[in-house]
Amino acid sequence: MTDKPLAGLRVLDFTRLYAGPFCTMLLGDLGADVVKVESPEGDAIRRQGPPFHADNSFGFLAANRNKRSIVLDLKAAQDQGTIQRLAAKADVIVENFRPGVMERLGLGYEALAAERPRLVYASMSGMGRDGPSKDVGAFDLTIQAEGGYMSLTGERSGAPIKLGTSAFDLVCGQYAMGAIMTALFVRERTGRGQLIETSLFEGQITYLMDAAMEYLVTGVNRGKWGSEHSTMVPYKAFQAADGWIVIGAGHPKVYEAFLRVLGREDIGTDPRFATMSARNENRDALYEILDGILASLKVEDLLARLSAAGVPASPVNNMAQVFAHPQALHRGMLQTLRHPTYGDLPTIGPAVKYGSFDITEGWTAPPLLGEHTQAVLRDWLGDDPSALG
């Protein structure tokens, strides 16, 4: 829509799989004209299944709204001229090939910026554009392992586990999107674009946060804590009679209120559990008691009583419960996209809302492979017949 902040901005999207497409989808959400360049086979994530919907994987559908798809073969001589013409019209180019691939295709930053100095060029990779591991391929799973996150994830006595979605692909995409917006702001001041780069590896390391600080200051590896907190007790997921509930009652006043809800103030007088440090040292004994109590209580009743007492607690919701949640619905976290071929498609709503425009206005469904090839060539390159090669 013309009133969105990125309306009129042309983004040439050479990304595939998850991190790059998530980045460019966020730009499209804000009104940019995102043109997704796909090979004749299409983005590999289109075929990552089953399950499928409208012949596409749910991974593709989740990360490719608000884009136009064109089919061009980056390695084919007959398409290289068209690609170069499109690149010359782009305000932003985003790519997530392995380092060196775009340069070998004649689409590296230096070559393109020589002709278009205002170009903002975002390069995303698994491990970074340079350094001893630059050529190492990476997936979200390997990054969670390599970057240390899996050493923190899992039950204390269990095997390392990964997060439930490809979270660090998305982290990388968010960092890239923020960097693009920063570079565009700099361009407004200086008139010049720039090369920006990020990687799954670097993004994941920044999310180590306090666990990293603990190690860097003390030399101690934190290890896995499951749903528990490393220093606050009680603080974890408990199995109730009819489901799971998380309770965070580690601070003294909240702990006291929690015990009152349970009718077990006597636990607070036990020297093993009377202070935060004592509870931390004796957590297993305390959890054995609390697990037994909570296993006989129903989630809904327990939540009502804990809420009234000011004790932080939440149910462990599944997808059905999340997308029926009154707050999620009120905040527009469930939207519907419409496509002329495959019909209505639900999509996750925006995490950020703006006072001056409706970010969801005009959103479009993920495109069919090559759906917009002719329209993009006309819009970006005009009616010149030579645009086709």
Residue, then its C-alpha position, 0 to 999 in steps of 0.5 A: m500500500t502506498d502509505k506504508p513506509l517501504a512503499g516503492l522500495r524495490v527488493l531483489d530477493f535471492t534467498r531460499l529456505y528460511a532465514g533469508p525468506f523470513c527477512t524479506m517477508l518482513l520487508g514485504d510486510l512494510g510495503a516493499d516490492v519484494v521480488k523472489v528470484e527462483s530457479p526453475e525448480g523453485d525454492a527448495i523449501r517449497r518441497q520440504g514435506p509432507p505435509f503440503h498445502a497448495d503444493n507447498s510446504f508449510g515452511f514455504l507458506a510461513a515465510n513468503r507472504n507479500k512477495r512476487s515470484i519470478v523464475l530465472d536460472l542464475k546459471a543460464a546465459q539466456d537469463q543472466g542479462t535479465i538478472q543484471r537488469l533487475a539488479a540495476k533497478a534494485d534498492v536492496i538485494v538480499e542473498n543467503f548463498r554460501p560465501g563466494v557464490m554471488e561473486r562467481l555469478g557476477l552478482g557480488y556487492e562490489a560489481l553491482a555497487a560500482e554501477r549503483p552506489r545507492l544499493v543496500y546489499a544484505s548477505m546472510s550465511g551460516m557461519g559468516r562471510d570470512g574466517p576459518s569456517k566460512d565455507v561450512g554449511a549450516f542448518d538451524l540444528t547444526i547452529q544450535a549445536e555449534g553455537g552452544y545453545m543445545s548445551l543449555t537445552g534439555e532436561r538436566s539428566g537428558a540429552p541435548i535437544k533443539l528448540g521446537t522451530s528453526a528459531f535461529d534461522l528466524v533470528c538471523g532473518q530479523y537481524a538482517m531486516g534490522a540491518i537493512m533498515t539501518a542501512l536505508f536510514v544511513r543512505e538517506r543521510t549519505g546518499r550511499g548504500q553499503l554491504i551488510e552481513t550477518s549469519l546464523f552462527e553470530g545471531q545464535i551466539t548473541y542469544l546466549m545472553d546471561a549464560a554466556m556472561e556467566y561463563l565469560v566471568t566465572g569460567v563455569n558452563r551453565g549446563k541444561w536446566g529444562s524448564e527450570h531456572s538456574t538460580m530461582v526455585p520453584y520455577k518450572a513446568f509442573q504436570a497437573a491432573d489434566g495438563w501442564i502448567v508453568i509456575g515462576a515463584g522463586h522470589p520470596k513474596v511470590y513463594e510465600a503466596f504460592l505456598r498459601v495457595l497450596g495451603r502448605e505454609d509449613i513448607g516455608t518453615d522447613p530450613r531446607f526451603a526457607t531462603m532462596s539460596a537454600r531452595n536452590e541447594n535443595r531443589d530436588a527435595l522441594y520439587e519432589i514435594l511440589d510435584g506430588i501436590l500439583a499432580s492432583l490439581k486441575v490447571e484451570d482451577l490452579l491458574a485462577r487461584l495463582s492469578a488471584a494471589g499474584v503468582p506468575a503462572s501459565p498453561v502450556n498451550n498447544m497450537a489450537q489453544v494459542f490461536a483461540h487465545p482471546q489476547a492473540l485474537h484481540r491483538g491480530m495474531l491470526q490473519t487471513l490471506r487470499h490467493p486467486t488460485y488456492g484460496d484463503l490461507p491463515t497466517i501469523g499476524p505482525a508482532v509490531k503494530y504502528g500508529s500511523f498505518d495498518i501493517t496488515e493492509g494489502w498483505t498477499a498470499p505466498p506466490l505460486l512458482g513464477e506467478h509474477t514473472q511477466a508482471v515484474l519484468r514489465d514493472w521493473l524493466g518496462d516493455d523492452p522485449s530484450a528484457l527477457g534475455 
